[in-house]
Amino acid sequence: KIILEKRVDEVYRYWSKQPFPYYETNTKYRNEQFDKFLRTNDESSLDFSNRILKFNNSGLSLCWSYFKHAFEVRCNNLNSPIDVFNSERLFKNGIRKVLRRITGTQMVSNFRPVTASMIYKIFCDSGDVVWDMSSGWGGRLLGSIKSKINYIGTDPSSKTIKGNKELAKQFGNKNYSYTLHQCGSEEFEPDRNSLDFAFTSPPYFDTEQYSNEQTQSYLKYKSVLKWKSKFLRQTIKNVHRGLKQNKFMGLNVADVKNYSTFERDTIEIA
């Protein structure tokens, strides 16, 4: 035990003098990750026989390199990775574990770009227009670049929109458009009959508190009932307004601790 504590102290002293290990942001790294993503077979994320989407993490590292602030976001009122990194007690307690998996810590999630690209290819044709109602950390944007569609994204976070714009500028296909609006999906009204598909992973009420800007839906609508009415229902109404005839909306939802009827409510509203 004495030797173990000595080694823990040595590791902590080293890392306490280092900056947080963010993903690299240099052009060489990003280009390598983008090329690797493009070479990934989208169908590897889909089990056709069982109609199941499988995990494929290709492209996630590229997305995370544009969103340093994601590591500051707290989920389910737990510590963020930055909280742990800056706390001697927490860091030492979990020195041998990945920062994202230390007990009492949770990292925000990102939608897998390969899965997004596969979903776009199922529901869209090349050149279609898609609205991502909660752009988030760039996973669906990156997937849209690969699947050759026109992307509209909305998100109220200024830092998140900035990261998405940088991602689209560096890797967007010049033959397609990537339009990003800094606003909530409940405020954005697409033109009627302008969308071929609408697809997102919406905020799960206050499960992931993406920023403290007052434009965040969990701050604007502080109860589940208000959030359900003012954000979720209005977002779905806006989608219905924009979708062309016989086109679809896809929502990635799940019941969570702070919103135990999220799935049922979403289906009923839709």
TIROTI-239907 format. One record per atom (N, C-alpha, C): x, z, y. Coordinates in steps of 0.2 Angstrom, whole numbers, plus 5000, padded with zeros to 4 digits. Example, Ala and Ser with C-alpha at 12.3 -4.5 7.8 and 13.67 -1.06 7.14 Angstrom:
BEGIN
506650394972 506250394978 506650394984 506450354989 506850364995 506450395000 
***
This chain:
BEGIN
500450004994 500050005000 500450005006 501050045006 501450045012 501749975013 501949945008 502249875009 501749825011 501149835009 500549795011 500449795018 500449865021 500349875028 500849845032 501549855029 502049825033 502049755034 501849715029 501749645029 501149625034 500649665033 500049645038 500349655045 500649705047 500949715053 501349655056 501849635051 502249585052 501849515054 501349505050 500949445051 500549445058 500349505059 499949515065 500349505071 500949535071 501449535077 501649465078 501649425073 501849355074 501249315077 500649325074 500049285077 499849305084 499949375085 499749395092 500149365097 500649335096 501049305101 500949225101 500449205097 500349135096 499649115099 499549055102 498849035104 498349025098 497749035099 497249015094 497348955091 497348945084 497548885081 496948835081 496748805087 496248755088 496548695084 496048645082 496148585080 496648545085 497048505082 497448465087 497048415091 497248405097 496948355102 497348295104 497948285101 498348225103 498048165100 498148105103 497948045101 498048025094 498648035092 498948025085 498448055080 498348125081 497948155076 497248135076 496948125082 496248095082 496248025079 496647985080 496647915077 496647915070 497147965067 497247965060 496547995057 496248045060 495648075057 495048025058 495047985063 494547935064 494547875059 495247855057 495347805052 495147825045 495347895044 495147925038 494347925037 494047945042 493247945042 492947875041 493247825044 492947755043 493047735036 493647755033 493747735026 493347775021 493047825023 492547865018 491947825016 491847825010 491147795008 490547835009 490147815013 489547855015 489147875009 489147835004 488747844998 488947904994 489547924995 489847984992 489448044994 489048044999 488748105002 488048104999 487848054995 487148044992 487148044985 486748084982 486548084975 485948044974 485947974973 485347934972 484847964967 485047974961 484647994956 484248054957 484548104961 484148164962 483948174969 484048124973 483848124980 484148184984 484748194983 485148254986 485648234990 485748254996 486348245001 486848294999 487448274997 488048314995 488548325001 488948375000 489448385005 490048335005 490148315011 490748275012 491048295019 491548325020 491848345026 492248305030 492248235028 492648185032 492348185039 492848185044 492548175051 492448245055 492448295051 492248365054 492848385059 493448375056 494048395060 494148355066 493948295066 493948255072 493448285077 492848295075 492348325080 492548385083 492848435078 493048505081 493548495086 493948445086 494548435091 494248425098 493648415099 493348405105 492948465108 492848515104 492448565106 492748635105 493348655109 493648715108 493148775109 492648765113 492248815115 491748835109 491748795104 491348815098 491548875095 492248885095 492548945092 492349015096 492049005101 491849065105 491149085104 490749035101 490049045100 489849095094 489449145096 489249195091 488549175087 488549185081 487949165077 487749235074 487049235074 486749295071 487049365073 487249365079 487549425083 488149445079 488449405076 489149425072 489749405077 490249425075 490849405079 491049335078 491349305083 491549235083 492249235081 492549175079 493249175077 493749195082 493549185089 493949205094 493949285095 493349315094 493249385094 493749415089 493749385083 494249415078 494949405080 495149345082 495849335084 496049375089 495649395094 495849435099 495849515098 495549535092 495549605090 496049625085 496449665087 496949685082 496649715076 496149755077 495849795071 495449745066 495049695069 494749645065 495249595062 495749575066 496249525063 496549555057 496849625058 497149655052 496749665046 496149675047 495649685042 495549625038 495649565041 495549505037 496149465037 496749485037 497249445039 497349395033 497149405027 497249355022 496649305021 496149315025 495549275024 495549225030 495249165028 495149115033 494649145039 494849135045 494549165051 493749165050 493549105048 492849095048 492449135042 492849165038 492549205032 492649275032 492949305038 493049375038 492349405038 492249465035 491649495035 491449515042 490749495043 490549515050 490749455055 490949395053 491049345057 490749285054 490549235059 490249175057 490449125062 490549065060 490749005064 490148965065 490048935070 489448885071 489548825066 489048795064 489048745059 488948675063 489248625060 489248555062 488948515057 488548465059 488248415054 488748365052 488848355045 489348315042 489248245044 489748215047 489748145050 489548095044 489848105039 489748055033 488948055031 488748115031 488048125029 487548095034 487748105041 487348075046 487347995046 487947975044 488047895044 487547875038 487547905032 487147885027 486447885028 486247945032 485547945034 485347895039 485747875043 485647825048 485547755044 485947745039 485947685035 485247675031 485047735029 484347735026 483747715030 483747745036 483247735041 483247685046 483847655047 484047615053 484347545050 484247495055 484647435054 485147435060 485647395059 486147395064 485847375070 486047405076 485847395082 485247435084 484947475080 484347515081 484547565086 484047595089 484147655094 483947715091 484347765091 484247835089 484247885094 483847935094 483847995098 484048055094 484648085096 484848145093 484648195098 484148235097 483848285101 484248345103 484748365099 485148415100 485848395098 486248365102 486848325100 487348375097 487448435100 487848485097 488548465096 488948475091 489648465090 489848395088 489448345089 489748275088 489648245081 489448285076 489448255069 488948195069 488348205072 487848145071 488148085076 488448105081 488648055086 489248015082 489648045079 490248015075 489947965069 489347995066 489047955061 488747895064 488447895070 488147835073 488647785074 489247805076 489747755078 489947715071 489947755066 490147715060 489547675057 488947695058 488447655056 488147605061 488447595066 488347535071 487647535074 487447595077 486847595080 486947615087 486447615091 486447635098 486147715098 486547755102 486447825101 486247855108 485747895108 485547935114 485548005112 485948045115 485948115114 485748165120 485448215118 485348265123 485548335121 485848375126 486048435125 486148475131 485948535132 485948575138 486648605140 487048605135 487748635137 488248585140 488448605146 488948565150 489548545146 489848595143 490448585139 490348545133 489748555130 489648515124 489548435125 489148425131 489048355133 489748325135 490148365138 490848335140 491248315134 491248355129 491548345122 491248285119 490648275119 490348215116 490448155120 490448155126 490648095130 491348075129 491848125128 492548105127 492548075120 492248105115 492248075108 491948005108 491447995112 491147925112 491547875116 491847895121 492347855125 492947835121 493247875117 493847865113 493647815107 493147835104 493047805097 492347755097 491947755102 491347725102 491447645101 491047615098 491047545097 490747505103 491147465106 491047435112 490347385112 490147375106 489547325105 488947375105 488947435105 488447485105 488447535111 487947565112 487847615118 487847685115 488147725119 488147795118 487947835124 487347855125 487047885131 486947955130 487247995134 487148065134 486848105140 486348145139 486048175144 486148255144 486348285149 486348355149 485748385151 485348395146 484648425147 484348445140 483848485140 483548505133 483148445131 483048445124 482548395121 481848405123 481648465125 480948475128 480848445135 481448435138 481348405145 481448325145 481748295140 481848225140 481348185137 481048145141 480548095139 480748025138 480848005132 481047935131 480547885133 480747825134 480247775136 479847765129 479147745131 478747735125 478947675121 478947685114 479047635109 479847605110 480247655112 480947635113 481447655107 481147705102 481647735097 481447705090 481947695087 481947665080 481947725075 482247785077 482347845073 482547895078 482347955076 482448025079 482748075074 483348095075 483648135070 484048195073 483948255071 484448305073 484348365069 484848415070 484848485068 484648525074 484048545075 483848585081 484148655081 484248685087 484448755087 483848795083 484148845079 483648895075 483548955080 483148935085 482948985090 483649015093 483749085092 484349115094 484949125089 484849095083 485349105078 486049085080 486149035084 486749015086 486749005094 487049055097 486949055105 487549015108 487348945109 487948895110 488248915117 487948935122 488248955128 487749005132 488049035137 487649075141 487249045147 487348975147 486948945153 486248945152 485848955158 485148975158 484748915155 485048855154 484648795152 484648805144 484948845141 484848855134 484148875132 483948845126 483248865125 483048935123 483548965120 483449035118 483449085124 483749065129 483649105135 483049085140 482849025139 482248995143 481649025140 481649025133 481049045129 481249105124 481149165127 481549225123 481149255118 480549225116 480249245110 480149185105 480049205099 479949145094 479249105096 478749145098 478149105100 478249065106 478549085111 478649045116 479148985115 479648995111 480148945109 479748895104 479348915100 478948865096 478548825100 478248855105 477748815109 478148775114 478548805118 478848765124 479448725122 479848735116 480348695114 480248655108 480048685103 479948645097 479448595097 478848625099 478248575099 478348525105 478648545110 478748495116 479248435114 479748465110 480248415108 479948365103 479548385098 479248345094 478748295097 478348315102 477948275106 478348225110 478848235112 479348185116 479548135111 479748155105 479948115099 479348065098 478748095097 478148045095 478047995101 478148015107 478047975113 478547915112 479147925110 479747875110 479747835104 479547855098 479547815092 479147755092 479447705089 479047645088 478547655082 478047605082 477647615076 477947615069 477747655065 478047655058 478747675058 478947715062 479647735062 479647815061 480247845060 480247905057 480647955062 480548025061 480948075063 481248115058 481848135058 482148185053 482348245056 482148305054 482348365056 482748405051 483248435052 483648485047 483448555049 483048585046 482848655047 482848695041 482848765042 482848805037 482648875040 482248915036 482048985038 482649025039 482649065044 483249105046 482949175047 483449225048 483249295049 482849305055 483049275061 482649285067 482049235068 481949185063 481349145063 481149125056 480849175053 480649165046 480149115044 479849085049 479349035047 479548965050 480148955051 480348895055 480148835051 480348835045 480148775041 479348755041 478948805040 478248795040 477948775046 478248805052 478048795058 478248715060 478848695058 479048635060 478548575057 478448585050 478048545047 477348535050 477048595051 476348595054 476348565061 476848575065 476848545072 476948465071 477348445066 477448375065 476848345063 
***
